[in-house]
Amino acid sequence: QVQLVESGGGLVQAGGSLRLSCAASGSIGSINEMGWYRQAPGKQRELVAFITSGGGTNYADSVKGRFTISRDNAKNTVYLQANSLKPEDTAVYYCNVVVLMGAVSVDYWGQGTQVTVSS
């Protein structure tokens, strides 16, 4: 089993910044992709950003230029630096980790951390 512990959410004014962290522990094996998703009230969960084991990144158009995803493989931790936050960024942010178990990829999710941006 893999456990994910998220931190860094909170309340911030528009234009402010937050840094989210997600640390993986347990029977990790080989971690492939690490990413962040978010879900606003009444909306579907959507991809915010992900980073591959090789460091390649992909971002949702809505956060490009404002958010930066990074990872520390030694600490099995993924980060999301969110700058120039907007009220529409308000959501529960979930960490996602894809672990390779032999020939099988297994998805793990964090418990979610609330990000609220006030106008």
N, C-alpha and C positions, 0 to 999 in steps of 0.2 A: 504494500500500500504506500501511497505517496500523500503527504500532507502539505498543503499550501497555506501559508500565513501571510495575509495582506496587511499593509499599514499605510498611513499617510493621507487618508481621506480627511475631509472636513468642510468647513464653511469658509468661503473666501469671496471677496468682492470682485466684481468684473474687472478684468485687467490684471488680476493677481495670478499667483503661481502656486502649484502644489507639486510634490514629488511622491508618487506612489511606489511602494516596494512590495515584492512578493517573493518569499523565500520558500523553497521546496526542501522537504526532508523525507526520510523513510527509504523505501526500496526503490531508489531513483533509477538505477541502471544508467541508461544513456538518454539524456534529454535532447530532444530534437528542437522543435519550435517552442517558443515562449511568447505569450501575447496578452493583450488586454482587450476586453470587450466591455460594453456598457449597455445598460438598459434603463431608459427613462420611463416614468409612469405612463402606462397606456401604450407603450411602444415595444417593438420586438428588440431582442438583444442584437447589437450590431458590433462588428469588428472595429476597434479603434486603431490598433497597430500590432504587428507581430515581428519577431526577429528570429532568424534561423540559427542553427548551430554554427554556421559559418559567418554570421554577422550581417547577413542580408536583411533588409528591413522593408516593410510595406505599411502604408498609412491610409486611413480613410481620408477622402478628399477634404472633409470638414475640419480635419485637424492638421493637415499638412502645413509645415512652416511654424506651427505653434507647439506641437508635442514632439518629444523625442523619446524613443524607446532604446534601452540598452540592457546589457546583461553582464553579470559577473559569473563566469562558469565555475570558478573556484568556490564560490559561495552558493551556487545553484539559485541565484537570485536574478529577477528581472525588475527593471525600473521603468517608470513612465514619468518623465518630466513634462508637466503641463504648464505652459506659459500663456499669457494673454487670454486667460479664461473668459468665457462668455456664459451668460445665463443658460444658453442652449446646451452647454456642456454638463449641466446638472443631470446626474444619473447615479445609479449604483454601478461601480466599476468592478469587473471580475477578472481575475488572473486566470489564464489558461496555459497549461503545460502539456506538451505531447511527449510521452515517454516511449522509447523503443524497448519492447520486451521480446527479445529475439526477433522474429519476423513480424511481430504485431505491434501496431501503434495504439497507445492507450491515452485518452484525454483525461486530464484531471482539472478540476475547477476550484478556485478559492471561494470563500464564503461571501465575498463582496464587500466593498467599502464605499460608503456614501460620499459623493462629491456634490456640494451645493454651491452654486455661484449666484450671488445676489447682485441685482442691478443697481 
